[in-house]
Amino acid sequence: MLFYKYLGRNALKGTVLYEVKDEVAILTVDNPPVNPLSDGVRTGLHESLVKAEEDDTVKGVVLTGNGRAFIAGADISEFGGNVEGIPLNEVFNKLEFCKKPVVAAINGVALGGGLETALCCNYRIASKTAFVGLPEVNLGLLPGGGGTQRLPRLIGPGEALKMMLSGSHVPSKKALEMGIVDKISDDVVAESIDFIKEMAGNNDNHPRVRDKNEKMLEARGDENVLLDAQAMAAKARKGQFAPGQIIKCVEAAINIDDFDEGIKKEGEYFMECLLHPQREAMIHIFFGERAASKISDVPKDTKIKDIKKAGIIGSGTMGGGIAMCFANAGIPVHIIDQDEENLKRGVSVIEKNYDFMVNKGRLTAEQKDGVFSLVTSSLDYKDVSDCDIVIEAVYENLELKHEIFKSLDEHVKEGAILASNTSGLDIDSIASVTKRPEMVVGTHFFSPANIMRLLEVVRGEATSDETLATIMAIGKKLKKAAVVSLNAPGFIGNRMLFGYTAQANMLLLEGALPHQIDQALESFGLNMGPFRMMDLVGLDLGWRARKLSGKESPLHAKIGDELCEQDRYGQKNGAGYYNYSEGSRAPNPAPENEETYERISEENGFTRREISDEEIVDRCILALINEGADILSEGVSQRAADIDVVYINGYGFPIWRGGPMHHANAMGLDVVIEKLEKYKEITGSDVYKPSEMLVKLAKNGEKLGEAPEKDNRKEKLGFEMSSVANNF
Ligand code: 3H9
């Protein structure tokens, strides 16, 4: 008789269905949509295993999942709260020591605690479409359900470390080759029942992963396994806490003979991850990315158009990258360019990109042929007439975009969506030249579009719910982190970037040097400091636009403009804030610029001073936070977490800090206000005048993101769309 110390069973989430068929107990995890191991599932598993053990007619147990998933892991929403019900490791213990043989019938995704569940079973049979993985590292965690001890025993510590440090998903065919699963089948449950019936007589000899020690003994004394893992973590997971903990767990698996001692170590290291602020930050982004696709005033049941074919206007870097996104998702895509040479070049760049992936082993030659065959091209607009969506991706010129949209409206079939890949132009103005403004939307991809995950979806005044819902759905299909912005200057990302780079430039005028500023922000965790980024984008873009406008350069742009006058445009011509050797993107110091910095500082009344790294980081990051709070209070962004998703996926903000808004919450909004006021005093700049929203929240002891979500409709707001892009 079991006695559980928790109460309120009705409130438990998820369940396990129990059925006996052909003398085999079938346990089906039922917790839609992806069957995480919530309290109800853990309880259900424990109870069902006891029931199967106590039933003398039952010869064995098959464990499977309902719907598209086997088990997607522990219930992520339980982390950081009071967890009720039976602890996971108690369930795993029951499973591993079940008195009857247990087969995991892996019908779909088995991730994290899901794969760990399967590793506690005696056998694993996977469907052709299933995939497995231990992606806990993406949440700032380690596989704490025995994964760090069992997976290395099954596939060797080197391969297990690669899987755990990358968090990669392994398709069932590869999982079979690696030895993670024993068999692949079209009907995993039927196959598992047959398997049990075959094995039933063999009652005492069912393998347990915990007993497989050969691979641990082989690795003992071989330092390379752990050194390779450390190198991998340093390169791909800079600044993150969990990877080091994973490596320590595997070190324990290799060196400690007693399996249970290794499990104990894993538990201790897991707890340190659970309590670490990075865990909260990374889980905030996991849920933030999923929330971003939901738009508060667009009903859930809004009809979604079926996108069977896409068209792209423009075969440049952006057009080609976007075309690859569609092809990679299995959607045929047709590219139009007005110039035959450009088109040929554009298509050959796409092919080269795919060849590169083949050379790196990321695609097979056969897969390349498959995706590349989905890309077609021509010079005639008529050839996109049958597309369900056409994305214009030409350079930023409103008149040119007007012309293109007029033609598209004329040629593309009724009901198709017309999208503009603009980083700052007015979507309402673009929509106004068509007879279908409700089907016009902005899709701001980030370069290189086939790699960068961010997709800013720009909602115009007339954009319909159906258009928006369809774009969010297609964003998911293209594996993008899609975030909605209102049609307002700079949208979300570039508006924040503007204040951030302006402050970096002000710090340069005041006395800091580009490499000091870059290093300080890279140590904070950004992928690339602002001066390396400006050199990459090209200093001449803003300079040329400012020259055309005939206006005097703003203070923060003075040094960049002077460098352009000296033909220093950035990486494109080998000299900018840094120097670059031919064919290399590595920045080398440019001491010859220092005379320019000193002269421009002096001409503008600055006495250059020593500036600490702390001031550099504070001033640049506070500029982001303060602008982000304004964006939120104006309703340009729907939620604080949306801003974080934008900054992490498009601007290299470290995921382990959870994005600028989460970082502000972690600092404490009272501290943020205090610092803003301090820098307002030092600089006299309104950039640091605390956003009213921050002041109000701090006064009430609240956090960003706790306020109710904004109704995101533009008509309430009426933004003046003067592009801020020229100010960069
Ligand atoms: C772990 O296992 C720790 C253990 O080692 C140790 C413990 C002691 N929990 O992504 P989707 C929700 S850590 C709770 O849109 P897809 C998700 O929020 C865990 N909820 O679907 C969404 O909710 P909503 C390790 C979860 O088909 C809905 O399900 N496991 C969980 O594009 C649909 O999700 C992972 O890290 C969860 N585990 O992708 C796997 N998973 O509809 C995390 C999903 O309200 N999950 N939800 O927005 C994934 O990677 C993807 O969800 C998956 C499906 C590939 C499974």
Residues whose N, C-alpha, C, O or C-beta is under 5 A from the ligand:
A	BS01	3H9	P33 V34 P36 A72 G73 A74 D75 I76 S77 L88 V109 L111 G112 G113 P135 E136 L142 P143 G144 G145 R290
